[in-house]
Amino acid sequence: MRTREIITIIILIVVLLYTGVIAYKMVYKHNENLLIVTSKRIEEAAKKCVAESKCDKNNITLAILYEKGYLKEEYNPITKEIYSKNSKISFENNKYVFHEEY
């Protein structure tokens, strides 16, 4: 092989590796944002339920939020699996936190 062909191949490999890393980071960040949005929607529903005095702040599950009409069935946006109805929303450090159960 000539030197020019080797340099071209090396540059092509570097560009492909760089593009692959960038694509991976973009997909990872996108998936992370999807999970954040879903968690926020669930946490806001729990907050609204407590504010309207229909839920106990210390004992909120997805089943309760579904039953009282604050949420429709929620699913993990990445795996497309429905969250367990036993998943809990707790009140920690003055904010609601969603804890997924499997």
PDB file as gemmi writes it, atoms N, CA and C in Angstrom:
CRYST1    1.000    1.000    1.000  90.00  90.00  90.00 P 1                      
ATOM      1  N   MET A   1       0.832  -1.178   0.000  1.00  0.00           N  
ATOM      2  CA  MET A   1       0.000   0.000   0.000  1.00  0.00           C  
ATOM      3  C   MET A   1       0.878   1.242   0.000  1.00  0.00           C  
ATOM      4  N   ARG A   2       0.326   2.207  -0.590  1.00  0.00           N  
ATOM      5  CA  ARG A   2       1.071   3.462  -0.611  1.00  0.00           C  
ATOM      6  C   ARG A   2       0.744   4.270   0.638  1.00  0.00           C  
ATOM      7  N   THR A   3       1.605   5.199   0.921  1.00  0.00           N  
ATOM      8  CA  THR A   3       1.470   6.033   2.106  1.00  0.00           C  
ATOM      9  C   THR A   3       0.161   6.824   2.064  1.00  0.00           C  
ATOM     10  N   ARG A   4      -0.193   7.315   0.915  1.00  0.00           N  
ATOM     11  CA  ARG A   4      -1.411   8.115   0.771  1.00  0.00           C  
ATOM     12  C   ARG A   4      -2.650   7.277   1.103  1.00  0.00           C  
ATOM     13  N   GLU A   5      -2.694   6.035   0.679  1.00  0.00           N  
ATOM     14  CA  GLU A   5      -3.828   5.154   0.969  1.00  0.00           C  
ATOM     15  C   GLU A   5      -3.911   4.861   2.465  1.00  0.00           C  
ATOM     16  N   ILE A   6      -2.781   4.651   3.093  1.00  0.00           N  
ATOM     17  CA  ILE A   6      -2.754   4.368   4.529  1.00  0.00           C  
ATOM     18  C   ILE A   6      -3.263   5.571   5.319  1.00  0.00           C  
ATOM     19  N   ILE A   7      -2.811   6.758   4.958  1.00  0.00           N  
ATOM     20  CA  ILE A   7      -3.259   7.978   5.640  1.00  0.00           C  
ATOM     21  C   ILE A   7      -4.763   8.172   5.457  1.00  0.00           C  
ATOM     22  N   THR A   8      -5.270   7.924   4.270  1.00  0.00           N  
ATOM     23  CA  THR A   8      -6.700   8.048   3.997  1.00  0.00           C  
ATOM     24  C   THR A   8      -7.498   7.072   4.854  1.00  0.00           C  
ATOM     25  N   ILE A   9      -7.034   5.855   4.956  1.00  0.00           N  
ATOM     26  CA  ILE A   9      -7.720   4.840   5.762  1.00  0.00           C  
ATOM     27  C   ILE A   9      -7.709   5.236   7.238  1.00  0.00           C  
ATOM     28  N   ILE A  10      -6.587   5.725   7.733  1.00  0.00           N  
ATOM     29  CA  ILE A  10      -6.495   6.141   9.130  1.00  0.00           C  
ATOM     30  C   ILE A  10      -7.433   7.302   9.416  1.00  0.00           C  
ATOM     31  N   ILE A  11      -7.482   8.278   8.511  1.00  0.00           N  
ATOM     32  CA  ILE A  11      -8.385   9.417   8.695  1.00  0.00           C  
ATOM     33  C   ILE A  11      -9.840   8.950   8.685  1.00  0.00           C  
ATOM     34  N   LEU A  12     -10.168   8.045   7.792  1.00  0.00           N  
ATOM     35  CA  LEU A  12     -11.520   7.507   7.718  1.00  0.00           C  
ATOM     36  C   LEU A  12     -11.893   6.781   9.014  1.00  0.00           C  
ATOM     37  N   ILE A  13     -10.996   5.991   9.557  1.00  0.00           N  
ATOM     38  CA  ILE A  13     -11.246   5.274  10.809  1.00  0.00           C  
ATOM     39  C   ILE A  13     -11.460   6.257  11.957  1.00  0.00           C  
ATOM     40  N   VAL A  14     -10.629   7.289  12.047  1.00  0.00           N  
ATOM     41  CA  VAL A  14     -10.765   8.291  13.111  1.00  0.00           C  
ATOM     42  C   VAL A  14     -12.104   9.009  13.000  1.00  0.00           C  
ATOM     43  N   VAL A  15     -12.499   9.390  11.804  1.00  0.00           N  
ATOM     44  CA  VAL A  15     -13.775  10.086  11.607  1.00  0.00           C  
ATOM     45  C   VAL A  15     -14.936   9.178  11.996  1.00  0.00           C  
ATOM     46  N   LEU A  16     -14.891   7.914  11.607  1.00  0.00           N  
ATOM     47  CA  LEU A  16     -15.964   6.972  11.953  1.00  0.00           C  
ATOM     48  C   LEU A  16     -16.043   6.751  13.463  1.00  0.00           C  
ATOM     49  N   LEU A  17     -14.920   6.618  14.131  1.00  0.00           N  
ATOM     50  CA  LEU A  17     -14.911   6.458  15.584  1.00  0.00           C  
ATOM     51  C   LEU A  17     -15.492   7.693  16.275  1.00  0.00           C  
ATOM     52  N   TYR A  18     -15.069   8.856  15.820  1.00  0.00           N  
ATOM     53  CA  TYR A  18     -15.564  10.109  16.397  1.00  0.00           C  
ATOM     54  C   TYR A  18     -17.081  10.222  16.196  1.00  0.00           C  
ATOM     55  N   THR A  19     -17.555   9.915  15.007  1.00  0.00           N  
ATOM     56  CA  THR A  19     -18.986   9.969  14.715  1.00  0.00           C  
ATOM     57  C   THR A  19     -19.752   8.980  15.576  1.00  0.00           C  
ATOM     58  N   GLY A  20     -19.203   7.787  15.769  1.00  0.00           N  
ATOM     59  CA  GLY A  20     -19.843   6.771  16.608  1.00  0.00           C  
ATOM     60  C   GLY A  20     -19.973   7.220  18.056  1.00  0.00           C  
ATOM     61  N   VAL A  21     -18.929   7.827  18.588  1.00  0.00           N  
ATOM     62  CA  VAL A  21     -18.964   8.312  19.967  1.00  0.00           C  
ATOM     63  C   VAL A  21     -19.996   9.421  20.112  1.00  0.00           C  
ATOM     64  N   ILE A  22     -20.031  10.349  19.189  1.00  0.00           N  
ATOM     65  CA  ILE A  22     -21.001  11.449  19.230  1.00  0.00           C  
ATOM     66  C   ILE A  22     -22.426  10.899  19.156  1.00  0.00           C  
ATOM     67  N   ALA A  23     -22.670   9.955  18.267  1.00  0.00           N  
ATOM     68  CA  ALA A  23     -24.008   9.368  18.127  1.00  0.00           C  
ATOM     69  C   ALA A  23     -24.418   8.660  19.414  1.00  0.00           C  
ATOM     70  N   TYR A  24     -23.502   7.925  20.022  1.00  0.00           N  
ATOM     71  CA  TYR A  24     -23.803   7.225  21.272  1.00  0.00           C  
ATOM     72  C   TYR A  24     -24.183   8.223  22.363  1.00  0.00           C  
ATOM     73  N   LYS A  25     -23.421   9.289  22.488  1.00  0.00           N  
ATOM     74  CA  LYS A  25     -23.703  10.298  23.510  1.00  0.00           C  
ATOM     75  C   LYS A  25     -25.061  10.957  23.282  1.00  0.00           C  
ATOM     76  N   MET A  26     -25.407  11.213  22.042  1.00  0.00           N  
ATOM     77  CA  MET A  26     -26.689  11.834  21.728  1.00  0.00           C  
ATOM     78  C   MET A  26     -27.851  10.920  22.103  1.00  0.00           C  
ATOM     79  N   VAL A  27     -27.738   9.645  21.763  1.00  0.00           N  
ATOM     80  CA  VAL A  27     -28.797   8.683  22.084  1.00  0.00           C  
ATOM     81  C   VAL A  27     -28.922   8.525  23.601  1.00  0.00           C  
ATOM     82  N   TYR A  28     -27.791   8.449  24.303  1.00  0.00           N  
ATOM     83  CA  TYR A  28     -27.793   8.310  25.756  1.00  0.00           C  
ATOM     84  C   TYR A  28     -28.480   9.514  26.409  1.00  0.00           C  
ATOM     85  N   LYS A  29     -28.130  10.703  25.985  1.00  0.00           N  
ATOM     86  CA  LYS A  29     -28.716  11.929  26.549  1.00  0.00           C  
ATOM     87  C   LYS A  29     -30.212  11.998  26.242  1.00  0.00           C  
ATOM     88  N   HIS A  30     -30.593  11.602  25.043  1.00  0.00           N  
ATOM     89  CA  HIS A  30     -32.007  11.593  24.667  1.00  0.00           C  
ATOM     90  C   HIS A  30     -32.797  10.640  25.565  1.00  0.00           C  
ATOM     91  N   ASN A  31     -32.281   9.445  25.771  1.00  0.00           N  
ATOM     92  CA  ASN A  31     -32.952   8.466  26.625  1.00  0.00           C  
ATOM     93  C   ASN A  31     -33.050   8.972  28.064  1.00  0.00           C  
ATOM     94  N   GLU A  32     -32.008   9.605  28.532  1.00  0.00           N  
ATOM     95  CA  GLU A  32     -32.007  10.170  29.879  1.00  0.00           C  
ATOM     96  C   GLU A  32     -33.091  11.238  30.009  1.00  0.00           C  
ATOM     97  N   ASN A  33     -33.225  12.084  29.012  1.00  0.00           N  
ATOM     98  CA  ASN A  33     -34.258  13.128  29.026  1.00  0.00           C  
ATOM     99  C   ASN A  33     -35.665  12.540  28.986  1.00  0.00           C  
ATOM    100  N   LEU A  34     -35.862  11.456  28.237  1.00  0.00           N  
ATOM    101  CA  LEU A  34     -37.165  10.796  28.204  1.00  0.00           C  
ATOM    102  C   LEU A  34     -37.558  10.301  29.585  1.00  0.00           C  
ATOM    103  N   LEU A  35     -36.612   9.705  30.299  1.00  0.00           N  
ATOM    104  CA  LEU A  35     -36.889   9.204  31.646  1.00  0.00           C  
ATOM    105  C   LEU A  35     -37.180  10.343  32.614  1.00  0.00           C  
ATOM    106  N   ILE A  36     -36.481  11.451  32.470  1.00  0.00           N  
ATOM    107  CA  ILE A  36     -36.714  12.610  33.337  1.00  0.00           C  
ATOM    108  C   ILE A  36     -38.122  13.157  33.129  1.00  0.00           C  
ATOM    109  N   VAL A  37     -38.538  13.276  31.885  1.00  0.00           N  
ATOM    110  CA  VAL A  37     -39.878  13.806  31.586  1.00  0.00           C  
ATOM    111  C   VAL A  37     -40.954  12.889  32.160  1.00  0.00           C  
ATOM    112  N   THR A  38     -40.790  11.594  32.001  1.00  0.00           N  
ATOM    113  CA  THR A  38     -41.772  10.644  32.526  1.00  0.00           C  
ATOM    114  C   THR A  38     -41.838  10.715  34.048  1.00  0.00           C  
ATOM    115  N   SER A  39     -40.678  10.760  34.691  1.00  0.00           N  
ATOM    116  CA  SER A  39     -40.638  10.860  36.157  1.00  0.00           C  
ATOM    117  C   SER A  39     -41.297  12.153  36.629  1.00  0.00           C  
ATOM    118  N   LYS A  40     -41.019  13.246  35.957  1.00  0.00           N  
ATOM    119  CA  LYS A  40     -41.614  14.536  36.336  1.00  0.00           C  
ATOM    120  C   LYS A  40     -43.138  14.502  36.212  1.00  0.00           C  
ATOM    121  N   ARG A  41     -43.640  13.860  35.149  1.00  0.00           N  
ATOM    122  CA  ARG A  41     -45.093  13.761  34.961  1.00  0.00           C  
ATOM    123  C   ARG A  41     -45.722  12.982  36.122  1.00  0.00           C  
ATOM    124  N   ILE A  42     -45.076  11.890  36.532  1.00  0.00           N  
ATOM    125  CA  ILE A  42     -45.588  11.078  37.637  1.00  0.00           C  
ATOM    126  C   ILE A  42     -45.502  11.854  38.951  1.00  0.00           C  
ATOM    127  N   GLU A  43     -44.386  12.526  39.182  1.00  0.00           N  
ATOM    128  CA  GLU A  43     -44.206  13.299  40.415  1.00  0.00           C  
ATOM    129  C   GLU A  43     -45.205  14.449  40.507  1.00  0.00           C  
ATOM    130  N   GLU A  44     -45.482  15.103  39.389  1.00  0.00           N  
ATOM    131  CA  GLU A  44     -46.462  16.194  39.373  1.00  0.00           C  
ATOM    132  C   GLU A  44     -47.868  15.682  39.666  1.00  0.00           C  
ATOM    133  N   ALA A  45     -48.192  14.498  39.158  1.00  0.00           N  
ATOM    134  CA  ALA A  45     -49.499  13.907  39.444  1.00  0.00           C  
ATOM    135  C   ALA A  45     -49.625  13.602  40.937  1.00  0.00           C  
ATOM    136  N   ALA A  46     -48.552  13.097  41.547  1.00  0.00           N  
ATOM    137  CA  ALA A  46     -48.565  12.820  42.985  1.00  0.00           C  
ATOM    138  C   ALA A  46     -48.724  14.107  43.777  1.00  0.00           C  
ATOM    139  N   LYS A  47     -48.021  15.141  43.369  1.00  0.00           N  
ATOM    140  CA  LYS A  47     -48.095  16.441  44.048  1.00  0.00           C  
ATOM    141  C   LYS A  47     -49.518  17.003  43.976  1.00  0.00           C  
ATOM    142  N   LYS A  48     -50.136  16.889  42.818  1.00  0.00           N  
ATOM    143  CA  LYS A  48     -51.503  17.383  42.639  1.00  0.00           C  
ATOM    144  C   LYS A  48     -52.489  16.589  43.489  1.00  0.00           C  
ATOM    145  N   CYS A  49     -52.289  15.278  43.558  1.00  0.00           N  
ATOM    146  CA  CYS A  49     -53.163  14.414  44.353  1.00  0.00           C  
ATOM    147  C   CYS A  49     -53.078  14.784  45.830  1.00  0.00           C  
ATOM    148  N   VAL A  50     -51.881  15.019  46.321  1.00  0.00           N  
ATOM    149  CA  VAL A  50     -51.699  15.413  47.722  1.00  0.00           C  
ATOM    150  C   VAL A  50     -52.277  16.811  47.963  1.00  0.00           C  
ATOM    151  N   ALA A  51     -52.072  17.717  47.029  1.00  0.00           N  
ATOM    152  CA  ALA A  51     -52.576  19.086  47.178  1.00  0.00           C  
ATOM    153  C   ALA A  51     -54.102  19.114  47.257  1.00  0.00           C  
ATOM    154  N   GLU A  52     -54.749  18.192  46.574  1.00  0.00           N  
ATOM    155  CA  GLU A  52     -56.202  18.110  46.599  1.00  0.00           C  
ATOM    156  C   GLU A  52     -56.709  17.217  47.727  1.00  0.00           C  
ATOM    157  N   SER A  53     -55.817  16.788  48.598  1.00  0.00           N  
ATOM    158  CA  SER A  53     -56.125  15.954  49.777  1.00  0.00           C  
ATOM    159  C   SER A  53     -56.800  14.636  49.426  1.00  0.00           C  
ATOM    160  N   LYS A  54     -56.432  14.064  48.301  1.00  0.00           N  
ATOM    161  CA  LYS A  54     -56.979  12.769  47.908  1.00  0.00           C  
ATOM    162  C   LYS A  54     -55.971  11.641  48.107  1.00  0.00           C  
ATOM    163  N   CYS A  55     -54.718  12.000  48.413  1.00  0.00           N  
ATOM    164  CA  CYS A  55     -53.664  11.005  48.616  1.00  0.00           C  
ATOM    165  C   CYS A  55     -52.887  11.342  49.888  1.00  0.00           C  
ATOM    166  N   ASP A  56     -52.366  10.303  50.513  1.00  0.00           N  
ATOM    167  CA  ASP A  56     -51.498  10.467  51.672  1.00  0.00           C  
ATOM    168  C   ASP A  56     -50.076  10.689  51.180  1.00  0.00           C  
ATOM    169  N   LYS A  57     -49.443  11.732  51.649  1.00  0.00           N  
ATOM    170  CA  LYS A  57     -48.101  12.102  51.179  1.00  0.00           C  
ATOM    171  C   LYS A  57     -47.083  10.978  51.378  1.00  0.00           C  
ATOM    172  N   ASN A  58     -47.280  10.138  52.387  1.00  0.00           N  
ATOM    173  CA  ASN A  58     -46.311   9.095  52.719  1.00  0.00           C  
ATOM    174  C   ASN A  58     -46.591   7.759  52.047  1.00  0.00           C  
ATOM    175  N   ASN A  59     -47.711   7.641  51.356  1.00  0.00           N  
ATOM    176  CA  ASN A  59     -48.067   6.352  50.760  1.00  0.00           C  
ATOM    177  C   ASN A  59     -48.717   6.552  49.396  1.00  0.00           C  
ATOM    178  N   ILE A  60     -47.918   6.861  48.404  1.00  0.00           N  
ATOM    179  CA  ILE A  60     -48.446   7.070  47.051  1.00  0.00           C  
ATOM    180  C   ILE A  60     -47.829   6.017  46.127  1.00  0.00           C  
ATOM    181  N   THR A  61     -48.684   5.314  45.408  1.00  0.00           N  
ATOM    182  CA  THR A  61     -48.221   4.359  44.397  1.00  0.00           C  
ATOM    183  C   THR A  61     -48.868   4.727  43.064  1.00  0.00           C  
ATOM    184  N   LEU A  62     -48.364   4.132  42.009  1.00  0.00           N  
ATOM    185  CA  LEU A  62     -48.975   4.379  40.704  1.00  0.00           C  
ATOM    186  C   LEU A  62     -50.412   3.877  40.675  1.00  0.00           C  
ATOM    187  N   ALA A  63     -50.678   2.767  41.372  1.00  0.00           N  
ATOM    188  CA  ALA A  63     -52.041   2.222  41.400  1.00  0.00           C  
ATOM    189  C   ALA A  63     -53.025   3.252  41.955  1.00  0.00           C  
ATOM    190  N   ILE A  64     -52.626   3.972  42.998  1.00  0.00           N  
ATOM    191  CA  ILE A  64     -53.489   4.992  43.589  1.00  0.00           C  
ATOM    192  C   ILE A  64     -53.723   6.126  42.591  1.00  0.00           C  
ATOM    193  N   LEU A  65     -52.667   6.557  41.920  1.00  0.00           N  
ATOM    194  CA  LEU A  65     -52.809   7.651  40.949  1.00  0.00           C  
ATOM    195  C   LEU A  65     -53.665   7.235  39.755  1.00  0.00           C  
ATOM    196  N   TYR A  66     -53.546   5.967  39.328  1.00  0.00           N  
ATOM    197  CA  TYR A  66     -54.395   5.472  38.240  1.00  0.00           C  
ATOM    198  C   TYR A  66     -55.854   5.441  38.700  1.00  0.00           C  
ATOM    199  N   GLU A  67     -56.061   4.909  39.892  1.00  0.00           N  
ATOM    200  CA  GLU A  67     -57.412   4.731  40.421  1.00  0.00           C  
ATOM    201  C   GLU A  67     -58.137   6.066  40.585  1.00  0.00           C  
ATOM    202  N   LYS A  68     -57.420   7.076  41.017  1.00  0.00           N  
ATOM    203  CA  LYS A  68     -58.040   8.378  41.267  1.00  0.00           C  
ATOM    204  C   LYS A  68     -58.066   9.260  40.018  1.00  0.00           C  
ATOM    205  N   GLY A  69     -57.530   8.767  38.912  1.00  0.00           N  
ATOM    206  CA  GLY A  69     -57.622   9.478  37.646  1.00  0.00           C  
ATOM    207  C   GLY A  69     -56.568  10.545  37.411  1.00  0.00           C  
ATOM    208  N   TYR A  70     -55.497  10.523  38.176  1.00  0.00           N  
ATOM    209  CA  TYR A  70     -54.440  11.523  37.989  1.00  0.00           C  
ATOM    210  C   TYR A  70     -53.459  11.139  36.885  1.00  0.00           C  
ATOM    211  N   LEU A  71     -53.430   9.878  36.550  1.00  0.00           N  
ATOM    212  CA  LEU A  71     -52.533   9.393  35.492  1.00  0.00           C  
ATOM    213  C   LEU A  71     -53.231   8.335  34.679  1.00  0.00           C  
ATOM    214  N   LYS A  72     -52.844   8.263  33.431  1.00  0.00           N  
ATOM    215  CA  LYS A  72     -53.177   7.090  32.633  1.00  0.00           C  
ATOM    216  C   LYS A  72     -52.009   6.142  32.786  1.00  0.00           C  
ATOM    217  N   GLU A  73     -52.132   4.949  32.297  1.00  0.00           N  
ATOM    218  CA  GLU A  73     -51.071   3.955  32.470  1.00  0.00           C  
ATOM    219  C   GLU A  73     -49.747   4.476  31.913  1.00  0.00           C  
ATOM    220  N   GLU A  74     -48.742   4.505  32.757  1.00  0.00           N  
ATOM    221  CA  GLU A  74     -47.428   5.016  32.382  1.00  0.00           C  
ATOM    222  C   GLU A  74     -46.504   3.861  32.011  1.00  0.00           C  
ATOM    223  N   TYR A  75     -45.621   4.115  31.074  1.00  0.00           N  
ATOM    224  CA  TYR A  75     -44.656   3.100  30.664  1.00  0.00           C  
ATOM    225  C   TYR A  75     -43.276   3.725  30.530  1.00  0.00           C  
ATOM    226  N   ASN A  76     -42.282   2.881  30.613  1.00  0.00           N  
ATOM    227  CA  ASN A  76     -40.904   3.319  30.440  1.00  0.00           C  
ATOM    228  C   ASN A  76     -40.723   3.681  28.969  1.00  0.00           C  
ATOM    229  N   PRO A  77     -40.343   4.918  28.656  1.00  0.00           N  
ATOM    230  CA  PRO A  77     -40.266   5.335  27.255  1.00  0.00           C  
ATOM    231  C   PRO A  77     -39.136   4.663  26.472  1.00  0.00           C  
ATOM    232  N   ILE A  78     -38.201   4.044  27.153  1.00  0.00           N  
ATOM    233  CA  ILE A  78     -37.083   3.402  26.465  1.00  0.00           C  
ATOM    234  C   ILE A  78     -37.382   1.931  26.196  1.00  0.00           C  
ATOM    235  N   THR A  79     -37.827   1.221  27.240  1.00  0.00           N  
ATOM    236  CA  THR A  79     -38.084  -0.215  27.095  1.00  0.00           C  
ATOM    237  C   THR A  79     -39.505  -0.515  26.642  1.00  0.00           C  
ATOM    238  N   LYS A  80     -40.382   0.485  26.722  1.00  0.00           N  
ATOM    239  CA  LYS A  80     -41.800   0.369  26.356  1.00  0.00           C  
ATOM    240  C   LYS A  80     -42.558  -0.593  27.272  1.00  0.00           C  
ATOM    241  N   GLU A  81     -41.999  -0.872  28.455  1.00  0.00           N  
ATOM    242  CA  GLU A  81     -42.677  -1.727  29.423  1.00  0.00           C  
ATOM    243  C   GLU A  81     -43.499  -0.854  30.366  1.00  0.00           C  
ATOM    244  N   ILE A  82     -44.653  -1.349  30.746  1.00  0.00           N  
ATOM    245  CA  ILE A  82     -45.522  -0.613  31.666  1.00  0.00           C  
ATOM    246  C   ILE A  82     -44.896  -0.650  33.050  1.00  0.00           C  
ATOM    247  N   TYR A  83     -44.897   0.507  33.722  1.00  0.00           N  
ATOM    248  CA  TYR A  83     -44.384   0.556  35.085  1.00  0.00           C  
ATOM    249  C   TYR A  83     -45.283  -0.266  35.999  1.00  0.00           C  
ATOM    250  N   SER A  84     -44.677  -0.916  36.967  1.00  0.00           N  
ATOM    251  CA  SER A  84     -45.426  -1.691  37.952  1.00  0.00           C  
ATOM    252  C   SER A  84     -46.353  -0.762  38.734  1.00  0.00           C  
ATOM    253  N   LYS A  85     -47.557  -1.246  39.008  1.00  0.00           N  
ATOM    254  CA  LYS A  85     -48.496  -0.438  39.787  1.00  0.00           C  
ATOM    255  C   LYS A  85     -48.031  -0.269  41.220  1.00  0.00           C  
ATOM    256  N   ASN A  86     -47.073  -1.074  41.646  1.00  0.00           N  
ATOM    257  CA  ASN A  86     -46.534  -0.980  42.999  1.00  0.00           C  
ATOM    258  C   ASN A  86     -45.407   0.041  43.105  1.00  0.00           C  
ATOM    259  N   SER A  87     -45.019   0.660  41.989  1.00  0.00           N  
ATOM    260  CA  SER A  87     -43.973   1.685  42.023  1.00  0.00           C  
ATOM    261  C   SER A  87     -44.439   2.827  42.909  1.00  0.00           C  
ATOM    262  N   LYS A  88     -43.524   3.352  43.698  1.00  0.00           N  
ATOM    263  CA  LYS A  88     -43.882   4.349  44.703  1.00  0.00           C  
ATOM    264  C   LYS A  88     -43.354   5.736  44.357  1.00  0.00           C  
ATOM    265  N   ILE A  89     -44.044   6.717  44.888  1.00  0.00           N  
ATOM    266  CA  ILE A  89     -43.598   8.098  44.806  1.00  0.00           C  
ATOM    267  C   ILE A  89     -43.440   8.558  46.253  1.00  0.00           C  
ATOM    268  N   SER A  90     -42.232   8.902  46.625  1.00  0.00           N  
ATOM    269  CA  SER A  90     -41.984   9.305  48.012  1.00  0.00           C  
ATOM    270  C   SER A  90     -41.720  10.810  48.077  1.00  0.00           C  
ATOM    271  N   PHE A  91     -41.887  11.340  49.262  1.00  0.00           N  
ATOM    272  CA  PHE A  91     -41.629  12.759  49.507  1.00  0.00           C  
ATOM    273  C   PHE A  91     -40.325  12.857  50.280  1.00  0.00           C  
ATOM    274  N   GLU A  92     -39.268  13.326  49.603  1.00  0.00           N  
ATOM    275  CA  GLU A  92     -37.934  13.397  50.199  1.00  0.00           C  
ATOM    276  C   GLU A  92     -37.354  14.780  49.953  1.00  0.00           C  
ATOM    277  N   ASN A  93     -36.806  15.381  50.994  1.00  0.00           N  
ATOM    278  CA  ASN A  93     -36.160  16.698  50.882  1.00  0.00           C  
ATOM    279  C   ASN A  93     -37.049  17.727  50.193  1.00  0.00           C  
ATOM    280  N   ASN A  94     -38.309  17.757  50.600  1.00  0.00           N  
ATOM    281  CA  ASN A  94     -39.292  18.720  50.083  1.00  0.00           C  
ATOM    282  C   ASN A  94     -39.575  18.575  48.591  1.00  0.00           C  
ATOM    283  N   LYS A  95     -39.428  17.375  48.060  1.00  0.00           N  
ATOM    284  CA  LYS A  95     -39.838  17.133  46.673  1.00  0.00           C  
ATOM    285  C   LYS A  95     -40.253  15.682  46.519  1.00  0.00           C  
ATOM    286  N   TYR A  96     -41.039  15.431  45.505  1.00  0.00           N  
ATOM    287  CA  TYR A  96     -41.512  14.082  45.243  1.00  0.00           C  
ATOM    288  C   TYR A  96     -40.509  13.367  44.352  1.00  0.00           C  
ATOM    289  N   VAL A  97     -40.279  12.073  44.649  1.00  0.00           N  
ATOM    290  CA  VAL A  97     -39.301  11.286  43.901  1.00  0.00           C  
ATOM    291  C   VAL A  97     -39.953   9.972  43.496  1.00  0.00           C  
ATOM    292  N   PHE A  98     -39.884   9.645  42.223  1.00  0.00           N  
ATOM    293  CA  PHE A  98     -40.452   8.404  41.700  1.00  0.00           C  
ATOM    294  C   PHE A  98     -39.444   7.282  41.827  1.00  0.00           C  
ATOM    295  N   HIS A  99     -39.891   6.148  42.415  1.00  0.00           N  
ATOM    296  CA  HIS A  99     -39.033   4.961  42.571  1.00  0.00           C  
ATOM    297  C   HIS A  99     -39.691   3.819  41.804  1.00  0.00           C  
ATOM    298  N   GLU A 100     -39.078   3.428  40.718  1.00  0.00           N  
ATOM    299  CA  GLU A 100     -39.626   2.361  39.881  1.00  0.00           C  
ATOM    300  C   GLU A 100     -39.391   1.007  40.528  1.00  0.00           C  
ATOM    301  N   GLU A 101     -40.430   0.176  40.567  1.00  0.00           N  
ATOM    302  CA  GLU A 101     -40.296  -1.198  41.028  1.00  0.00           C  
ATOM    303  C   GLU A 101     -40.526  -2.117  39.850  1.00  0.00           C  
ATOM    304  N   TYR A 102     -39.860  -3.242  39.877  1.00  0.00           N  
ATOM    305  CA  TYR A 102     -39.949  -4.171  38.750  1.00  0.00           C  
ATOM    306  C   TYR A 102     -40.814  -5.350  39.047  1.00  0.00           C  
TER     307      TYR A 102                                                      
END                                                                             
